[in-house]
């Protein structure tokens, strides 16, 4: 007898759920995270001491301004 509920094994055996569930949950968490990083709260955070300047990262630092 397994300590895990049988439903967990059934989900893992179904290819649509085994692939679609992680992708769907990942997309949902990415959407929520993206909303918070574009908020005023995130933009007004004070960087910690020793934080490198934005120019140190080259073209990568320009991409985050395109979403605003």
Secondary structure, 3 states (H helix, E strand, C coil): CCCCCHHHHHHHHCHHHHHHHHHHHHHHHHHHHHHHHCCHHHHCCCCCCCCCCHHHHCCHHHHCCCCC
